[in-house]
């Protein structure tokens, strides 16, 4: 009889728990088994809930990563367009407006995340500085600010989703650790309830690792050990003696 561990997948933990919970409940005349069933059901429910919450947060995080990637892409397009507008204002490269705004500006397509947001913010300030010599600077600055703000919001949401996932994983791991300990306790209680009765003990638990070989966990019994009747089951009547002719 092998125990589950923290390395056991959650779905396998829930599977072995479901078997034990329902089998333990098959003997209502034994209140100790009933209490074990109740406790194990509560522990498995807590684990299942924590696992579902973690899964939901991980799926939601995918959307925040997509949003951040999209805003990075559209911000790059915006900055390319604005830099071309700056050059068009001078009608040639290296003109007065370009020298003040974009000559030494970074290649925004090579930046991502907070570095790009900060570079866009600095670019906005440069556009403010040429509003007196370029009428279109204010409009272009507003476009850059809009994209920078959207990108910043997307990045903040992505970082928040990482924090939520971390918290959900911690909660799940705590629930799993408690469940692993509880399952081991229930196994021990069942062994104490039916000492040296491997057949009855194994009735309540399924192998969490079928097909991987037997580790030998749990108390063994010899082939010659007497097997008591299952709890609560009536004894079968002795067969009628056969009459001797």
Secondary structure, DSSP 8 states (H G I E B T S, - for coil): -----TTS-HHHHHHHHHHHHHHHTT-TT-HHHHHHHHHHHHHHHHHHHHHHHHHHHHHHHHHHHHHHHHHHHHHHHHHHHHHHHHHHHHTSTT-HHHHHHTTT---GGG--HHHHHHHHHHHHHHHHHTTTT-TTHHHHHHHHHHHHHHHHHHHHHHHHHHHHHHHHHHHHHHHHHHHHHHHHHHHHHHHHHTTT-HHHHHHS---TTTTS-----S----TTS-----TT-------------
